[in-house]
Each structure stands twice: as C-alpha cells, then as structure tokens.
Amino acid sequence: MMENMRAVRLHRVGESLSVDEVPRPTPKYGEVLVDIKASGVCHSDLNYRDGVGTVGYLPITLGHEIAGVVDQIGDGVEDFDVGDRVVVHYVLSCGSCRYCAVGKENLCEHYAMIGKDVDGGFAEYIAVPARNLVKLPEDLPFEQGAILGCAVSTPLHALRRADLRPGESVVVYGVGGLGVHAVQLASRVFGAGLVVAVDVAEYKLELARRLGADVVINPRYEDPVERVREETDGRLADVVLDLVGRRETIMRGIECVGRGGRMVLVGIGPEDITISPYRTVIGREMSIIGVNDHLKSELYQLVDLVSSRRLDLSASITHRLPLEEANRALEMLEKKMGNPVRIVLVQ
C-alpha cells in the first residue's frame, strides 16, 4: 500500500497554501528519496504564490532550499547511501545541451526548477536526481545546509558573475536573506576593499555591519548615491548588486556605478526599467549583468567555506517554524514580522 506524507501546496495563485496529504514519492532510476529536515523560505516563494513568477502546474509544492537525509535509493545510484546528509541543488538540467556541456546548467535548454516547475521542499519527502545532491558534513546544521541552496549560493554566483576583484568596491542594495550573504562573501572571500550595504530596515543594516559591511546606508535618511560618491572619492562603485528587484532600487543602483563598473541584477520584480544607452551604459563602459540561480559547483565551494569557518551562517536564520506553519512564515517574510532575515521550516 502506498504511503502518504504531508506537503504544503499552492492550489490557486494569490491564495494561502494548504497542508495536504499526498502520496510519498518513490525514487525512479537515478533518483533518491530525501527525508527533508529543513526547507528555507525565500522571497521567490512569495512571488510564486502571488503570481509574479509562473509555476509549472497547480496544485504544486513550493520550496527550493532543501536539506535532509537520504531515505531510499533508486536503481543506478552509486554515489550515495541511505543516511547521507545532503543539500539539494534545485536546478534540474538535461546534462547534454550546449550549456550543460560547459558547466552552465542554470541556462539549460530544458531547465526546470524544483519548487517552481515541479514539486519542491515544503513537504516531508522529495524524490530528486542523485546528481542534484551535494553531501553535507556532520557538523553543518540542516537549516544552514538548506539556505546554501539559494540564499548563499545565488549571491556567490552574482559576485562571480560580477568578477569582483580584491580591493574593489561593492554596493549591495537589499541586505535581507540573500544580501547579508553577499556582504559576507564580498568581505571575507572576495577581498573587497569597500563593502556598502543599502536597506531601509535598520536591523538588516546592523546585521550587515556585523558581517562585514564597512558602510551602511538607509535611503530614508540619506542619499545612497552621494554617500557612495563620498566614500569612493568621487569614483563611485566598481560593482553594484541589486537584490530587491524594484525599479527605484535598480535605477539608484545604476547611479552608484562608476566608470567601467558592473551593475548586477539579481532581485526579481514586476516592474520594467528604461535607461539611456549612451548616457548610462556606453559613455561609462558600464556592464549590466543578469544572474539566474547558481551552479552546483558553487554548492561544493560553500560547503567548504562554511566548514572551514570562512563563512558564518549562525546569524542568518532568525526563525525556525514547523512545516505546517508555512503560511505564517510567508506572512512574516512579507510583512517583516519579527525582523526576519531567513526563515526555515524544520522537521
């Protein structure tokens, strides 16, 4: 007889999620069944609930930051054993197109995303391809392992795409669940000479300062562009990351970019922007760079960085809630209740 499990699913866009009893998946060839121990709650989950991003089907189980324990192994799996602690790489790729062949599985011609295009991690179990797993060491808590899957890996990919070099200046717009890790990575791993954090929430700015920001700016009280100009002796920034996705923050971020600088777009929002190619981009030789997810190889790097104490994720997770309180977690994130940075559903 088929066993059931609990899954928190979106039935209709714009409505609350439902805790459902659904069949527990059985791993197919090349797959493993993961007993989920922690699932991070991302702002993207709010976007999918509200229709800003399109999901693959309804009802669907959201959640793409997933860590747990291998529970069952399908045929053909050789690199994992029952009991292995793992983090899930949420990018499903074909492994054979021209982009996968050069290690850019995030651009796969047959791309799909766990928790958006197929059922995700707001559940008790998930069946995933074994090639989408990275092992976690025993001393890395599951909730920290889960947020490696997006909240930490996406900023790492963004800084790599920006080609941030030692001594350069970087401005991070939005220091929430992703931005605080961008600050820490820029300071501790990439060797940035100046790290500037911009946000309207004072508690986020305080955490950013603790994690390596040299300058924190609240645009409610001062002009970020003028402050960045002052801190860089008029040169403005080498790199600006926008992790908010709003038209206003993107446009102000572009104003912070200096000659030959790079504007990196990470945050997702519904608004379009209009810029003058000559005055904004060509005349300054500014690069505008898009960031789509991350690479599995970056998860390996992050596991090593956390294990070696180069990165400290202990302050990143501000709230831990049980699976059945996923709606509360989304409400807390949306309304900034309790000063959330990263909320994780634990089991």
Secondary structure, 3 states (H helix, E strand, C coil): CCCEEEEEEECCCCCCCEEEEEECCCCCCCEEEEEEEEEEECHHHHHHHHCCCCCCCCCEECCCEEEEEEEEECCCCCCCCCCCEEEECCEECCCCCHHHHCCCHHHCCCCEEECCCECCCCECEEEEEHHHEEECCCCCCHHHHHHHHHHHHHHHHHHHHHCCCCCCEEEEECCCCCHHHHHHHHHHCCCCCEEEEECCCHHHHHHHHHCCCCEEECCCCCCHHHHHHHHCCCCCEEEEEECCCCHHHHHHHHHCEEEEEEEEECCCCCCCCCCCHHHHHHCCCCEEEECCCCCHHHHHHHHHHHHCCCCCCCCCEEEEEEHHHHHHHHHHHHHCCCCCCEEEEEC
